[in-house]
Amino acid sequence: MADLIGGAIAFLVTLTVLSYVFLEDWAFFRWVMHIFIGAAAGYAGAVALRSILLPMLLTPLIVQHSWITLLPLALALLMLLKIFPGKTGRLGNISVAFLVGTGAAAAVGGAVTGTIFPQVGATTDAFNLALMRQQGIGTAEFLVSGAFMLIGTVAALAYFHFSASAKHNKKPTRPGWINALAKLGEWFIAVTFGALFAGVYLAAITSLAVSASNLWQYLILLLHH
């Protein structure tokens, strides 16, 4: 009986979400969206309490008497002051500045160690003959794929090269070879975005197929009852 009730709710919610394609923003759809947002917010709050506040703040402070945790607690309380207007709300700028600073540092560090270094390593590995022998790849195939990767990387970087120089009262222009590489890089970027969008659409179609399969299974279960 519980499976039947749960299936009925899932059936109605799925149909309501899919109805947006034909009915757009109607009352029952908004009601379902409110439930979804409320459930997501409640789940995020529960995860924050269970995985962050309890093990990283309250337990060390109350059980282990780790007074260093008073610092993040004070920053969190200052952040809450942002809801008040005037000078009281400005006290929360301390927490915002700390958050933005650490976030920017983490983003830059992550970009360098997680993107630039691996990209450079992958590009240089494309010409590593020892790696070619380990993988059992032919020399021609290995060099062609390496050259393709190197040209794509350099061309994509050239697309974002915006330095230009002005000559004899003319508009600032980039050197011709930079423009040629930028045009080539534009094609590489377009193909990359196309592949990413194809992956997104494929994931959406897969999710739709799973939902349709669940609806079909529920209809079969309903007919058997």
N, C-alpha and C positions, 0 to 999 in steps of 0.2 A: 504493500500500500504506500509506503514511504517513497519507493522508487517511482510509483505512478504519480504521486503528487509532485515530487521534484521534477519529473519529466514534463508534467503539465506546465509548471512555472517556467522551466527552461524553454519549452515550446512557445509559450506566449511571449516571453521576453525576446526570444530570437526573432519571431515574426514581427514584433513591434520595432525592433532595431532595423530589420530589413525593410519595413514599410516606409522608412524615411526616403527611400529611392522614389516612391510614388506619391506619398502624402506630405513629404517634407516635415516641417516642424509642427506636429499636432500634439494635443494635450497628453495622450497616453505615452507618446514617445518622450516628452519632457519629463513625465513622472518616472519613467524607467531610467532616464539619464540622471535624475536626482538621486535615485536609489543607487545607481552605479557609482556616482561621485561620492555619495555619503559612505558607501561600503568601502571604497578605495581609501578615503580619508581615515576612516576608522581603522582599517587594516594597517595603513602607514603609521598611524599613531601607536597602535599596539606593537608593531615591529620596533618603532623607535623606543618605546618604553622597555620592551623585553631585551632588545639587542644592544641598546646604547645607554639609556639612563640608568637602568638597574646594574648591569655589570661594570660600566665605566665611570659612573658617578656616585650613585647612592650606596652601592655595596662597598667600594673602596673608602668612602667617606664615613659611613656608619659602622661598618664591621672592622675594616682594617685601619681606621683612623688616619687615612692618607690625606693630610690637610692640603696637599698640592691641588686636589680636585676642587678646592674652593675657588680657584681662579676661573676654570670654565663655568662653574656655577654662577659666579659674579658676572661673567660675560653674557651668559644666557639671561640673567635677570635684567641686565642693562638693555639687552635686545628687546625684551618685553616692554620697556619704557617707550619704545618707538610708537606705540599706539596712542600715547598721550601727546597733545599739541604743546607748542611752546618750548621753554627751556628744559622741561622735564624730558620731552622727547629727544632733545639734542644729546642727552647723555647716552642714548643708544648708538650714537655715531661712533663711539669707541669700539663697540662690538662689530659694527658694520665695517669699519676700517680694518679691524683685525681679520674679519672674514674675507673681505675683498683682497687684502694683501696675501694671506695664506692661499686663497684660491687661485690668484694670479701666479704665485710662485709654483704651486702644484701643477697648474696648467702648462706653464713654460717648461718646467722640469719634465713633465710627462710627454710634451711634444718633442723635446730633445731626445730623451732616453727611449721613448716608446715609438717614435715615428722617424726622426731624422737618422739616428744611429742604425736602426734596423733597415731603413731604406738604403743607406749607404752600404751597409753590409751585404744586403741582397744584390745590389748592383755590382759590387766587386766580386761576389761569389759567382756571378754570371760568367766570369772569365777565369775561374779557378780550375785549372786543368786537372789537379788532383781530385777535386770534387767530381769532375766529369768522368774520370776513370772509375771512381767509386759507384757512380750511378749507372755506369754502363751506357752512356749516351755517346753517339757519334760526334766526331769533331765538328763537322759542318753544322749539324743541328745545334750543338752547344754554342758555337760562335754566333750563329744567326740569332738564336734566342737571346744571347747576352747583348749583342749589338742592338737588337730591338728594345730591350729593357733599358739600356743606357741612353739610346736616342729618345725614348719616351720620357725618361726622367729629366734629361737636360731640356727637352723641348717644353715640358710642362712647367719647369722652373723659369724658362725664358718667357713664358706667357705672363708671368707675374713680375717681370722686370719692367719697372715703370720709369727708370731714369732716362732722360732725354736731354739733348743739348740744342740750343738755338744758334742759327748761323745767318748773319746778314739780314736781320729783321724778318726772318721766316719763323713759322711755327716750330716749337720744339719737336723734334722727331728722334726716334730711336735709330740706332744704326741698322742698315739694311739686313745684316745677317741675324740681328736680334729679332727683327720683324719676321723674317723667314722662319726662324725657330719658333717664334710665338704662334704663327699660323699653324705650324705642324703640331705644336703643343695643344692648340685649341681642338684639333681633331682627337688627340689622345684623351683630353679631358672630356670631350663629348662622348666618346666611346665608353669611358669609365662611368660617367653619369648614367648613360644608357643601361649599362650592365647593372648598376645599383638600383635603378628604377625597375628593371626587369625582375630583380630579386625581390623588391618590395611587392610588386604586383603578384609574383608567384607565391609569396607568403600569404597575401590577402586571398588569392584564389584557393590556396590550400586550407586556410581557415574557413572560407565559405564552404568548401567541400566537406570539411569535418562537421560544420554546423548542419549542413543538409543531411549528412549521414546520421547525425544524432536525431534530427527530426524524423527521418525515415524509421529509425529504430524505435522511436517513441510511438509512432503511428502503428507499427507492427505490434508493439506491446499493448497498445490501447485496443486494437482489434481482437487480440487474443483474450482480453478480459471481457 
